[in-house]
Amino acid sequence: MIGVHLATYFGLKEAIIALLKNRNDQDCRDTYGRTPLWWAVREGHEAVVKLLQERDDIAADSKDEYGWTPLWWAARGGYEAVVKLLLERDNVAADPKDEYGRTPLWWAAVRRLKGRRWSNAAVVCGSKRTQSGREAAAGAGRRRR
């Protein structure tokens, strides 16, 4: 991790603004291929995500080495507002699959079935989905062996 990664991880909006003004790379990757936007999403820092996703030169759909995108983590973490922010972009795929075939909609369905954080997650992720909510919910109950 470098400075801009740490600033996004901790949600330090003013530090991020300063780093970006000094031409730090907003899409630099850490050892696992994770960008500053990825870390801001992972930690649920909505204001930082909004700051970064408003930039045209940000790779909002970048995958890390496990196939996890910022949208994937937002759905997994139950960050409804962050999911909505990311889905506003035209260059964010709503159904990226990780190495196990899990999509953001799958995670939203899991959260809905377990009653965690927000109950309308499948509806939010489903606004741009290709998989039906019923299919995601059915897959959410299956265990990997």
Secondary structure, 3 states (H helix, E strand, C coil): CCHHHHHHHHCCHHHHHHHHHCCCCCCCCCCCCCCHHHHHHHCCCHHHHHHHHCCCCCCCCCCCCCCCCHHHHHHHHCCHHHHHHHHCCCCCCCCCCCCCCCCHHHHHHHHHHHCCCCCCHHHHHHHHCCCCHHHHHHHHCCCCC
